[in-house]
């Protein structure tokens, strides 16, 4: 009887640890399909975030950093695009899915609901308004 209790406890702890390892598989750098930018995905508490960590062309022709000039918040329009947190609040939902997050598009200054699905070295990003059917998807590749 005691052996069964230990076995059940061991299996419960092992399954929680395995789930946490699967969830963290998303951590690292990802490049968008155009190759213009890389996003560093990191974990804060039990949520996942992503910041713009590299840009192919981070500066304007005059050498000054490109700014977040499309942001609807005037106070944020003077910040450099490089380093902006684009992905926020994602929660691992099993089956390699990350949901309940948002994605910010610095090209148009809009924020969309978002879900992500991890498949090996491919990360499917689905940004949408309202329901996931009304949106756009991209496949980001892991940077090695």
DAHU-V394679 format. One line per field, one symbol per residue. ss: DSSP state (~ for helix, > for strand, _ for the rest). phi: phi as a letter, one per 20 degrees, with the letter a starting at -180 (. if undefined). psi: psi as a letter, one per 40 degrees, with the letter a starting at -180 (. if undefined). Layout:
ss: ???
phi: ???
psi: ???
//
This chain:
ss: _~~~~~~~~~~~~~~~~~~~~~~~~~_>>>>_____>>>>>>>>__>>>>>>>>>___>_____>_>______~~~___>____>>>>>>>>____>>>>>>>>>____>>>>>>>>>>__>>>>>>>______>>>>>>>>__
phi: .ffffffffffffffffffffffffffpdcdfgfmebcdeecdcmdddcbdfebcfcfdffeneffdefeffegfefeefffofeedcmfcfdmlldccmdccddffcmddcfbcccecmedcedcebdmdffdacdcdedfed
psi: dddddddddddddddddddddddeeeiaihhideedihhhhihhbeihihiheihdgeiideeiihifeehehddeeeiidheihdhifihhfiffihifaihhhedeeihiiiiihhgbehhhhhiihciddgaiiihiihh.
//
